[in-house]
Amino acid sequence: MNKKLKKALQNAFEPPKPIHEKEFIKQFPQPTISTLSFVLSQIRYIQKYVWIVSFAVFLIALMGARAFEKDVLWVISALIPFIALSLVTENARSNTYSMAEFEMSARFSLKSIVLARMGILGGCHLILLVILIPLSAAYSVATVFQVGLYLLVPYLLTTCIGLLAVRKVHGKEAIYVCMGIAISVSGLNMFIRTIFPYIYTNEYNLNWLILLLIIGVSVIVELRKNIKQTEELTWSFS
């Protein structure tokens, strides 16, 4: 088939441009929803295991407070990375299970959905940490400030490396990589506590604080990169 015939067929079967498309769409009522209602609506879409992990850590902390007493801080700090794991895996769930295209075709953008769910989980984890930090401090010689550092560092470290992993690794492999990261951070936490116990003294508070700030900034950077990647993914499918 020559080029002229192809062009003639293309012109013959080319659909006409829509007339008054926007005016036609405006005739139908568009239901509105507030930002708060939208965020709350995303709670039911968060996987159950995410809530189970958080509840399990909280339950272990309560039960272990009497059983482990002075060691309860180190038990909780070893479990904290798995709470962060639930946040990271929920962030990557759309790409992991190849649901990104469906969510991008939904009423709300994929970016809004991801931010809403991460905001919900981040808020819940913040509440959990607010409870766990003074609980751990009550059974430890460390102050509330120190306990906060010892729990936030492994949490943010797991989150930071996990966000980097889900940005680089796609598919179900990302889940396994994130699980390995959480296990590694947890194991490293226990190893350092056993081999270098002196770094958990008052003399190293400034070092812990600087480390926390560095990791915190890194988490923000990774979050921005993940959001940018989500926007690029949306553009590639548009």
Secondary structure, 3 states (H helix, E strand, C coil): CCHHHHHHHHHHHCCCCCCCHHHHHHCCCCCCCCHHHHHHHCHHHCCHHHHHHHHHHHHHHHHHHHHHHHHHHHHHHHHHHHHHHHHHHHHCHHHHCCCHHHHHCCCCCHHHHHHHHHHHHHHHHHHHHHHHHHHHHHCCCCCHHHHHHHHHHHHHHHHHHHHHHHHHCCCCHHHHHHHHHHHHHHHHHHHHHHHCHHHHCHHHHHHHHHHHHHHHHHHHHHHHHHHHHHHHHHHHHC
